[in-house]
Amino acid sequence: MLRNSTPRTQKDLFMTLRLSQLAPHAKTALVVISGIAAAITFYWQFHPWLTEKTNNPAFYGRWLSEYEYPNGPGRVNIRGVMEYLENGTFRYSGLMTVKLPDVKGQVIYRISSAGEWDGNDERVIIKLSDSKSALEMVETDKLKVSGAQYTKLMGEPPKFAEIPQGTPEHFQVHLIEPNRITLSVRDLDGNAVTFD
């Protein structure tokens, strides 16, 4: 199917021009995300998945979390809901924001994932079996464009580097209370990022 991609109005022409200026920065965000996926994959080659399940029932249920860490010149913010199920599986849904300081902007993705989990009083390990993402928003100090608008004007959304299936992630447990769990994870530079 052929589509006419020629802008029809002055507004469309302006939006296409602004988005074409923003496209290289969206690519920078994708490089950052690809680096995250590659580092996680490499790091977890040396941390085997636990074979014995020891799930702590204190984790069962839905947990809201938000954390942020530096990544290159920018920052990555992850905010969402994790649901730990009694059958040893989990579901996650949320937003990942890649902040780009050089353009005073950010690229926001809606992400969802599912897989297996194992946790006790000392650590939680999740292992991805499914991960999906969609471009939600591209923002600068001068422009705010939805993922659908970006796709319509640019022809296709920037590709998100999916985290490979089977990739585990290890969290250290610091505190377990009835309405609060505090965990930490290592960022790409090896620094601990603590969050509730």
Disulfide bonds with the S-S distance in Angstrom:
none
